[in-house]
Amino acid sequence: MFKVAVIGLGPAGAAALRRLSELGVEAIGIERKHALESPTVCGEFLPEPEAIQFISHKPSVRMAFNYISLARKLNAFDEIRLNIEGVRLFRMAVPGFTVSRRELVEKLVERANYVLGDDVVCIRRLQNRYVIKTRRGKVLESEYIIAADGYPSLTRRLLGCASKLEAKDLAIGVNMKMRTPNMSKRVVYMHASPQTPGGYAWIIPYEGEFSNVGIGIRYSYVKAGTNPILLLKRFVELNPEGFLDSASSIETPRSRWIPVSGFYAPPVCEKVLFAGDSLGATNPINGGGIFTSMALGILAAEAVWLEKPEVYAERAWSEVGSILSVGRKYRKMVDFVFDHWQFSRLLKLAPAGLITKIIKGEKTALYYFLGS
């Protein structure tokens, strides 16, 4: 019997598995994909820790960035440009970099015990352990489970701990890699307009001549008939600043669910600890979630080592969840703007420094003005 089974080996699960290995906890990982992070649906962009000191000083986040340093930095940035169409172009000095999520996850689990190409179909609680059955017939037993299987979490459903998000708290992200020979290598480009309802489109120079190009829109608009693939196509045709001159796609667009709610359900259900987007690790205001997911995986691993799941609930909120709640409050302001686009022109008056802090998810005077 294992001390803990980690279900899902994205950044959250992989970070948990590595931390468990460092702490000498016997663990096994289970990943439904046949190859780690294949395919990857992500912008693969991270801010430098010094740009987000309001969260990067937290112990789990600091460790997450130490883990991230195991992977190569593929490209580095000096600036994020946010174009609110027809209103204003904000140029924000936010340093950052890209990594390969696949390389990162492979580095994290390189000395760990895990199973690929199999998914969990049944979980039963028997006295002091969980019996986990997989589609390919494996039967595993563990005292704890760290569920890092994204949204919607199958683990939550199998255990009766499910929590369904409202359409307004859920986004669909669509991303593809493109060859972009005319994209500035030092700039991350973000575009918001009525053609990106509830979200934004992006061009993130990934490595060399290649970029991650995508769009994230709120599921409430998709339910009403909006087609995110069509909107991504329109964004590419828009060719902002000529960045996509002579561009060509090298893969088909891929999509995934993105909770944009912050924590949306309890972090702990008996001896099951939820990390990553099975809890809600994505920042609701900017869509970033790699380092926050990893921080939660690290915290879950340490709580299992201590055999105190309640410690995870406390630390997950204080080190990650409380910060995401700031982004959620800003996101509600963004919701109002998208629902009443005529008011978007007021953003022309906003100081660039204020917009920079909002995009990062940092507290400002506006945060307190917005109330609960």
N, C-alpha and C positions, 0 to 999 in steps of 0.2 A: 504494500500500500504506500502511496506517495503522501507526503505532507500536504502538497497542494497541486492541483491541476490548473493550468493557465489556458483558458479557452480563447483563442484568437491571438494571432501573432503579428499584429500591426505594431506601430511604435509603442503603444501602451503595454501590450502583452509581452513584447520582446524586452522592454525595459524591466518589467516585473520579473521575467525569467532570469535576466542577468543579475538583478539585485538578489534574488533568491539564491543563485549560485554563489555569489560573493559571501552571502551570510551562511552558507553551508546547509541550506534547506533543500531536502530532496523534492524535486518538482519535475513535472512533465508538461510540455506544451502541446496543444492540439490546434492545427490550422487546416481549414477546409480547402484552401488553395493548394494546387499541386507544386507551386513554387512560391517562395516568400515574396510578398509584395508584387505579384504578377497577376493581373495588371495593377499598376499604381494609378489612382485617380486623386491627384493632389497637385497644388502649385509648387510644392517642395521648396518653399521659401521660408526663411527664418530671420528674425531681427537679431542683430548683435545684442548680447546681454546688456551692454552699457546703455543701449537705447531704451531699455524697458526695466530700469532699476527698481521701479515700484513693485515688480514681481520677481525679477531675476535674483534678488537677494534671498528669496525663500530657499531653505535648504534643499527641498526636493527639486525645485526648478534649477538651482545651481548644479545639482548632480545630473539632472537631465541634460544640461548643456555640456557637462563633462562627457557624458555618453555620446552626445551628438558629435563631439570632436573626434570620435573614432572614425567617422566617415570623412572623406575628402570634401573640402569646400570647392564646388565646381565653378562658381561665379560669385563675385562680390559686388555690392551695390552701394551707392552713395545717397540715392534719392528715391522717394516714392512720389509719383505724380498722380494726383486724383483730379480727373476732369469731370466736373458736374456739368453735363452738356447744356450749353446755352446760358450758363451762369458764370462759372469761373474755373480756372485751372489752378489748383493748389500744388505747390512744389514743397515737399517736406523732406528735410534732411534726416532721414532714418536709415542708418547703415544696416545692411543685412547680407545674406548669402543664400545660395542654394546647395542642397545636398541631394544625393540619390536616396530616396526612402528605402529602396531595395538594398543598397549597400549598407545603409545604417542598420536595418533590421538584421541583415546577415551577420554584421559585426557583433551585434548585441547577443545573438543566440549561438555564436560559433562554438561555445563549449557546453551548450545546454542539451538536455534530452527533450526531443520533440517529435511529433508525428505530423507529416504533411499529407494533403490530399484526402482528408477524412473529416467528417463533421459529426457533431454530437446530435443524437436523435432522442436520447432519454437520459434523465438524471433523477435518481431516487435517493432519498435520505434514509439511511438505515442506522439507527442508534448514533454512533459517533463518527460516521463516515458517509460519503457520497459515492454511489455507484453510477458510473458514467458509461453509457453505451454509445458506440459510434455506428455510422452507417455501414462501415466495412466489417463490423462484427467484433471490434475490440471492446473489452470490458476493463475499465480502469477504476481504481478506488483511491479516494483521497479524503483527507480530513477537512481540507479547505478547498475552495474554488476561487480563483480570480478570473472574473468574466470580463474580457476585453474584446467582445465580439461585435462592437459597433451598434448602430441603430438600424432597424429594430433588433434588440438583443434576443436571440433565440433562448439564451440561458434564462433571461427574465421570464420568458413565456413558459418554459418547461418547469420552472420552479413556482409559477403562480405569482411572481413578483413583477409582472408586466406593467408598463406605464406607457400609454399612447399619447403622443404629442398632438396638439392642435396644429392645423395646417399652417397657421401664422408663425409657429415656433419651429418649423421644419423647412429646410431649403433643399433644392436639388442642385448639385454641382456637376457641371459637365466640363471636361478638360481633354485636350489633345496636344500632342507634341507637334510642333511645326518647325520647318526650316525657315528662319527669319534673318536673312543676311543684312537687312537694313535696320534691325532693332538695336537701339542703344544698349550696350552691355552693362551700363552703370545705372540703369533706371528700371524700376518696377512701375508699370503703367496700370492704373485703375480707372474705370469708366463707369459713371452712374448716369442713368437717364430713364425715361419711361420705358425704354427698350431693355432695361435690366431690372424689372419690377421687384422691389424688396431686396435687392442685392447689387452686384456690380460685375462687370467683365474685367478680365485681366490679361496682361502680357507680361510674363516673367521670364527674362533671359536665363535659360537653364545652364547651358554649357556650349561654348563655341558659337556656332550659328543657329543653335536650336533653342526654342522657347516653349514654355508651357502657356497655352492660350486657352482661356476658358471663360465660363460664366456661372454665376450662382444666382438663382432666383427663388423667391419664396414659393413654397408648395401651394399656398392659397391661390396664387395666380395660375399655377399649372392646373389645379382643379377646375378653375374657371375657363380653361381652354388654351392657355398660353403654352407654346411649344418651345422648350429651352434650346433644342437643337437648331430650330429656325432662328432664334435670337442670336445664337452663337455665330451662325452663318452671316447674319446681318452685321454683327460686330466686325467680323473679318472683312466683309465688304466695305465697311466704314473706313477701315485702314487709318486709324488715328495717327496723326503726325507723320504719316508715311512709314510708320514702323513696320507695316506688313507689305511694303513694296516687294515684289518678287517672292513672296512667301508661298510655301507649299506645305500641305499636311503630310506627315509621315506615318500617321495612324488614324484610325477612326475615333470619333469622340466617344468617351466613356463617362458614365455617370455614377453618382452615389448619393445616398441620403446624408444630410448634414444637419444635426440638431443645432438650432441657433437660439437656444433657450437658457444656456448655462445648465446647472444641475437640474434635472427634471424628475428625479426619483430618488429614493433613499440609496445612499452609497453601500449599505450593508443589508443583507437579508440572511439572518442566522450566521452561517459560516461562509457565506458567499460575498465577496467584495467586488464591486463593479468599478471598472476603470475605463478611461477613454470615452468614446461616445456611447457606450452602454450606460454611462452616467450623465454625459453631457460635457465634454471637455473642450469643445470648440468655442472660441470667443465670439459672442453674438454680433459684435460690431465689425469685426474684420475677417472672420472666417478662419483664422489661424488656429491650429490645434495640435501640432506635432509635439512641442515641448510641454504643453499642459497635459496632454495624454500620457507622455512619458513620466512626468512628475507624479501623476496619479498611480501609474503602475509601480513606481518606486515606493510610494507611500503604502500601497496595498501589500507589497512584498515585506516591508518592514513590520507592518502590523501582524502579518501571519507569523513572522519570526518571533515577535513578542507574544504571540497567541492572544492578542487583544484587538479583535475587530473593531471595537468601539473607538479605539485610538485612530483608526483609519477615518472613520466618519468625522472626527474632530479635526484632524490634520488636513484631510481632503478639502474641507470647507475653508479653513484658515489660510492655507497655502495656495489654493487654486480657486475654489468655488466662489469665495468672496470677491476675488478679482473679476471673475466672469460675470458676476452680478452687476458690476459697473458697466460692462459692455452691453448687458441686457437693457439697462436703463437708457443708454444712448440709442440702442436699436429701436426702442419704442418711439424716440424722436424721429428716427429715419423712417419708420413705418408711417408716421403722420405726413412726412414730406412726400413719400411715394403716393399716398392716398389723396394728397392735395398738392399736386405738383406745382400749382400756381404760386405756392408759397416758397418754392425752392430758390427764388430770386433773392430772398432774404439772406441766403448763405453767402451772397456776394460781399456782405458787410462783415462776415466772420473773420477774425484775425487768423492768419495762417497757423500761428502757434497753438491756438485753441483747437483747430481742426486736426492738427498733428496729434495732440494729446487724446482727442476723441477717438481717432483711428487706432491709436495704440491701446485704447481701453483704460486710460489713466484718469484718475479723479481730477475734476476741475470745479470751478465755481458753478458751472452749468449743471454738473451732476447733482449738486445739492439743491439747485433751483428747480430741477425737474421733480423733486419729491419722490414719494414711494411709488 
